[in-house]
Amino acid sequence: MHVTAINDSAADSLREAPTKIKATSGGARLFELPADLRGHDMGDAAVTRYSPGSVDDALRAKLAQSGAEDAFFVADLGEVYRQYAQWTKLLPRVQPFFAVKCNPDALVIKLLARLGAGFDCASKGELMQVLSEGVSAGNIIYAHPCKPASHLRYAAAQGVKLMTFDNADELEKISELHPGAKAVLRILADDSSALCRLGLKFGAEPGSAAALLRTAIRLGVQVVGVSFHVGSGCKSEAAFSDAVERARCVFDQAAALGLQLSLLDVGGGFPGRNDTTGLDFNVVARVLSAAIDRHFPQDAYAHVRVIAEPGRYFVASAFSLAVNVVARRRIEGEGTESYMYYVNDGVYGSFNCIVFDHQSPRPRLLHTRGELGVAAGTLFKSSIWGPTCDSIDCIVPSGLLLPELRIGDWLVFDGMGAYTLCAASRFNGFKLSDIVYVDSERALL
Ligand SMILES: *Cc1c(COP(=O)(O)O)cnc(C)c1O
């Protein structure tokens, strides 16, 4: 399955000048309709539908099908497009390399590749996937500081040169297995405010940077730049500016050793649209841009290319998940009534984000009593549970107020595109939720 550009020069001009893209609703006709999207497959989640409509159109169409019961995602590629357009507008100096681990959806990867993004891969499997989508090795950073030897050999064989490191043993490995690598020193950032603190596992202490640079020189490994990650689900824009300042210190230390670094990688941690951390991308972009301009002024640092590794930012708001109430339990208390609802995706599936990504998804009512929209009436204390036999499989604990739902009703969880389906299991014999694609900006057309 291929997404072919209407003409190559249009695609090329996009790649060269991504800042020219405008987020117009309705969108420019940039791409031909992919010939056939039905064959595309991600685990159990086979693509069944593609339309240029809106998320709500797709939800409605799917529910109208007779016998509709399985939970399903609606992915809006137009939303990925809008997020990309916003990025190029607000961070024109920074080229995004999409962090594939966040949502390795083939259509998302194809769209971002067409728009001019690069890719952050962390394993041989991710490298293979992105290369198989036609992405060139030069548009990939292997952004894992601790790589298995066989994965490193694979990167070398495929010509993927940019890669991060944060310790001396990794430099030994790189010098032996991938002597042509362009290494990027990942330093520790202050991630104390983030939902997922990556600094517990990765990142060189700023105080050890000079020693690592000297080791690289001794081993003949070419160091080209500095990277950091402020933590996924970062809640503080100051973490970005602080880390840029730290990176500049390492540039200065390198210069003192005779190395001219040429790459600044500001990592991931950018909030998605309507992110529950409360951090606003507009604010992050403004603060980060100012920090880059202060510590890496354009004139003196014209040779420095700036990249980032956003994951969540591009996809979180692009995927909504519809679940069906398959069972319920009514609980009579003293003068109170409450309900437990059992739905057909859960914590062992797409809602693993509750455990791994520290999210608290909340639903909206989609379809009650055979009708679209919200049932009026009394609100009851309600809890929502996944389909497996385990009691950890709780999506929303009691306390949620909902009108009385019946078996067969539908709920929708928006903002489910990041760190969801990619880590879902088939525990207890339940299948992964399908994806229905829409394209509200006609970004792929
Ligand atoms: C997970 C990760 C990312 C993406 O993080 P987001 O918070 O989703 O933007 C980027 N770079 C590295 C090295 C990562 O581990």
The ligand as an SDF file (V2000), in Angstrom:
LIG
                    3D

 15 15  0  0  0  0  0  0  0  0999 V2000
    9.5600    8.5170   24.5500 C   0  0  0  0  0  0  0  0  0  0  0  0
   10.6180    9.3490   23.9300 C   0  0  0  0  0  0  0  0  0  0  0  0
   10.2700   10.4350   23.1160 C   0  0  0  0  0  0  0  0  0  0  0  0
    8.8520   10.9050   22.9320 C   0  0  0  0  0  0  0  0  0  0  0  0
    8.3530   11.4640   24.0960 O   0  0  0  0  0  0  0  0  0  0  0  0
    6.9640   12.2620   24.0930 P   0  0  0  0  0  0  0  0  0  0  0  0
    6.7740   12.6460   25.5050 O   0  0  0  0  0  0  0  0  0  0  0  0
    5.9060   11.3200   23.5980 O   0  0  0  0  0  0  0  0  0  0  0  0
    7.1280   13.4310   23.1940 O   0  0  0  0  0  0  0  0  0  0  0  0
   11.2940   11.1240   22.4990 C   0  0  0  0  0  0  0  0  0  0  0  0
   12.5900   10.7700   22.6590 N   0  0  0  0  0  0  0  0  0  0  0  0
   12.9620    9.7370   23.4240 C   0  0  0  0  0  0  0  0  0  0  0  0
   14.3920    9.4020   23.5460 C   0  0  0  0  0  0  0  0  0  0  0  0
   11.9860    8.9930   24.0950 C   0  0  0  0  0  0  0  0  0  0  0  0
   12.3580    7.9800   24.8900 O   0  0  0  0  0  0  0  0  0  0  0  0
  1  2  1  0
  2  3  1  0
  2 14  2  0
  3  4  1  0
  3 10  2  0
  4  5  1  0
  5  6  1  0
  6  7  2  0
  6  8  1  0
  6  9  1  0
 10 11  1  0
 11 12  2  0
 12 13  1  0
 12 14  1  0
 14 15  1  0
M  END
$$$$
